[in-house]
Amino acid sequence: MGTVLLTQAQPAAAADPITFTDKQLSSALFGAAVRVKDSGPEFDKHVIGSAELLDWRAKHPAATAADTSAHTTAIQQAMDTGFSAIDAQRSRSDQLGRLLEIVYAAPGAELSGPELTGVLGVLTARDLAPGTVTLHVGQRLSGAEQQYGLSVAYSLASTNLWNSVYDRTKVDAVLSDAWKGEFGKPTAKNPEGLNPAWTFSDLKKFGALKDLVNIDALITAGKAGAAPFYDELRKQFNKMRDTLNGENNKVSSAINDLLAKAGFPGAPNGGPSKADLDKAKEREKAQQEKIDGIKGGLDVVVALAKYIDTGFAKHLASFVETVYKVATAVNTLYTSIATLAVSTGIGAGTFGVIGAIAGAAIGLIQAFAGLVSGPDRTQEIQLAVIKEVRNGFAQMREYVEKVYNVMNTRFDRIEKGLNTIYQTMLTGFDKILAELEKVDKKLDGINDVLIKAVSDLQGFNLQILNGVSDVDKQAFFEAADRYVDYAVTNNGMPLQNYEGPVSYLDAVSKFAFAAKTTARNNNFTFGNYQDRNLDNALRNGPVGAIDYLAARAGLPAGGPDDRVPNADLWAQAARAYTLTAIQNPAFAAKEGNVRADQIVANGKAIRDAAQRFSAPVNNPNAATNPLFAGLLNDNAAAVNAFTTATGRLAKDPVVMAPERQFDLFADVTQDIDVNKLPAPSFTKVGPCSGAGTVIDKPDFLTGKNLPKAAMFGQYLNPQWQYRSCWLNPAWSADPYNAHDWHWETINGEKIMVYVNTRLAPHQASFWEIMAEPGTSGTVAQGVVGHRNIPLCSWKSYDEPSDAVPANCRDRGDATAAMSSTFGTPDPPIRFDFAHVAAANKELAQRRASFYDLVASQFSRPDALPETAALKDNMRLLKAYTDLGFPRAKETDDQLRALVYGTNSLTNLPAIYTQEAANLRAGKAAVTDNPLLDKGADGSVCVLTGPDTLTNCIRSQLASRKDRAAGRFELQFRNILSGQTKETLPLVDEAIRNIELTSRYFRAR
C-alpha cells in the first residue's frame, strides 16, 4: 500500500494502438466500484477494514472461511459501534483517526501488517512529499499540513489498496468470500452488492459506473490508435466533468435559495424544524453519493491513463482530487446553513468547509510536487485533453469564487477574518493554476501562504512561537530540521545510528524534552497568576496560559514545576516524535514506550486542563458552569458600564472645540452662543449679478440672526463663510417732502426755520449667504433694506414748504442710485431648510469623531477606566471558549458567530468604527450599520435618544449575550449527556498519532 498510484509508463505514439489487459481494466473498475457503492464514512470504514483484513489473512493463511468471516464482521461491527454520529461530523482526518483507534483496540486485530501500516503512515505523516516543497520545520509540524493535506495521499493509498484487494482475492477464495460478505454487502442503491471475484465484464456494468464510463468505447478507440483513444478519453472526461459541474450548480442554486430564508449566524433565528433537518441531511447524503459516483468514474479514467503515460495521468489525477474535495466541501456547506440553529448545537460547520477548500488547494500542490510520481510532460496528442482539464480547473475556480460571493457576509459573521482566509485560497488557486502551465513550477511560495492561512484558521500560533527567543526551542527546531525527513535531506541515506551524536535517540530525546520541559518554561507559559494584565498573560495565546486562566477562574492550577505545557509547542514536539518514529521503525521498536508515554502524558495534561473550563454543572436543565455564566453576566455589566461612560467623551476636543460646545445628539436647530460665531469677514457688498456698485456693508448684516442650521454649521466649522450681495434695487414709493425745523436768530429776531427736503424712498434686497468649504454657498435668508435718497433741500420760515424748487434733480435710475446708506431692514425671509443637510453633515462628522474616539478606547493607554473590564471580558470569553469549546467552534456556527464573528459579543469596538465610517459616507445612522442585527421586520432596534447607537448597542449586546448563553447551555448539556466531548483537536490528533504508532511498534 505504500506505493503511489502512478508508475512510470512510456507515452504512446499517435498511430500506435493502446490496449489494456483484463487485469488492468478490472483493477481500475473495482476501485471505482467501491467508491460508487460506499460513500462518506462507510467508504473509510471499508478502506481501513479491508487493509486490516488483508494483513490478518496474510498472518492467518490457514484460517477457515468461518473464522475469516467472523473476524471481518467483528472488525466492521467494532467500527459501526464505536464510530458515533458526532465522529461523523468531524473532519476527515479526525474520522480516519477515530476509525484507526477503534480497529487498533479491537480484539484480534492485526496491527503490524503492511496494508494497515500504510494507512497509519498516511494518517500520521500525511503531508507534502518531503523535499518537494520547502517548508519551515515549524510549518511541517504545525498540524495545518497534517489536517488539510490528507486527501491526495489517502486517495492514492486507497486506490492501491483496492488493487491489492482485487489481486489477493483472485487467489484466495476465503478472503474473497469474507470481503464480499462484509464490505461487498448489498445496499439500497446497489442491491447486487460488490464481489471482488467479478470479472471485467461484470464490473463494467456495475451501478452508476455503467452510466458514467463507457469502457468499451475507450477500448475500441484505443485499438484504433492513440489519437482516437485520447479523443474518446476527452469526450468521456468532459461528460463527467460537466456532470459534476451540473451537480455543483445544483448545490450552488440550492444554497442561494436557502440563503434567502436562512438566518445569519449569531442573529436571532427561529431554527429549522426536525423535518427541515432530516431533509437537509438526506439531501447532503444523496448529493454526496452522486459526487462519489462521478469521482469513481473519473478514477477509472485516471487509472487507465496511468498505464499509458504517468505525466498525462498526473494532470487528470490533480483535477479529480481537487474538484472532488471542493464539491464535497460545498455540499457540506448547504447543510451547515440549513442546520444553523439546530437545537443540538452539533452539526456541520462553515469552518470545516473553508478548511476543506484550503485542503483542495494544498492537495493540488501535492499532486504536482511529488506525491503523484512521474514527470508531468505532455505530448501534442494529449493537449486537447489537457486543455479540457485546464478548463475544468477554471470552472472549479469560478465555482469556488461563486461560493465566496454568496457567502462572504456569512463568513465574517462566523468569525472575523474568515473572508481574508478564503480570499487567500482564491489567490492561491489562481497562482497554482498559472504555475501548472509552466514546465518549472514554483509551488513553494504558494504553499507557504496556504499553510499560514490554514494555520490561522486552526488557531495555531506558529508566528508567536517563531517570535519567542528561547535556547531550548531553538535546539528543538534544529533537531526537528535535522531528523524529520532525514533520508530526504541526506540523499536517500536513512538515519544510521540508534544512539550517539547523530542518532535516533538524540532526536527523540530532544523531542521529548521539548514536549515535557521546554513547552512549560517561562517563555512559553505564564505563571504569574496575580498579574491581571492580559497582554502579558496571553502573549503566547490561550494555549500558553492554561494554568493562568485556570487560576483566574478559580480552578486548580499548576505550580512553577508542573505547569501545563504550551499546547502549540507540545504538539510540534509530539509530531516531530511521531514522524521520526514512523520513518525509523526498527529504532522506534527498539526504543520502547517511555518517551512516547511521557509525551502523551503531557498532552493529556493539556487536554484535561482545558476540559475543566467546559465541565458542566450536574443539572440537565441548567448545565452552564459558573465560569461561563460569570463571563456572560460580566459582559452585560461591562457593556452597560462602558456605554454609559462614553458620554464623558462627547465634549472631548477631538469631537468639538472647547470654546464652542454643543449638544452632540441634539439636532442642528439647537441653540448656540451666536457671539462665538466668527465676525463677518467682509466690509463691502457687491451686486449679486457680479457687476455694479460695491457699497459698504450695512450694519444689519451680522450673520448672527440667520436660520439656526446655517449658524450651527458655522459654529461647528468656522471654515464656513458668511457673505452677502445686493439685488433688485427699486424706488419703493414716490418722492415726498420731509420737513425739519429749528430756531434761528435773524436780525435779532428768533425765527422758526424749516429745512425742507425732497426724498426718494429707495430699497434693495440683500441675500445673506452661508458657504460651506468648497462651495459657492447657499442663501440662508433674504432681507430688504430701506433708505431715503435726498434729491434737493430748501428753507422756509415759520411754516414748512412743499414748493419744490425747479432745479431739484430727478430721482433717476434705482440701480444707479445704489450707495452705502441703507438702514433698518424689514423682517428677514428665512430659508430654514437651506443648510440643514450641510449642517447635518458637519454634525455627522463630529459624531463620527466621537464614535472613532469611543472605539479607540480599546487600543489607547489613556482609555476610559470602564474600558478595561470590557476589554478583558471580551478577551477572556474568547480565550476560555478557545480552550473549553474547541469542538463547538468547528461545528456550531451560531456559537462561533456570537463569540468571534463581526456581530458578536467581542466586536463592540468595530460597531462604533463602522458607524463612524457610515456617517462619513453619508449613510443612515444605526440602520445602515451591518454589525447590528436586523429583526424579522428588518428593523435594527427601537431608536431612542439621545445617543441612539449606544442605546441600540446595549439592547443588541444584551440580546446577543442571551443567545450566547443559550448556545453555551446547549453545549454544556451535550457534554453532560455524553453526546460530545470537548477536546483540543490538534492536541487530540497528536496524542492519537503517538498512541497509534506506539501500539503499532508494540505489535511488531
Beta strands, then each sheet from edge to edge (+ up, - down):
strand 1: 684-687
strand 2: 695-696
strand 3: 721-731
strand 4: 736-746
strand 5: 749-771
strand 6: 778-797
strand 7: 829-830
sheet 1: 2+ 1- 3- 5+ 4-
sheet 2: 2+ 1- 3- 5+ 6- 7+
end
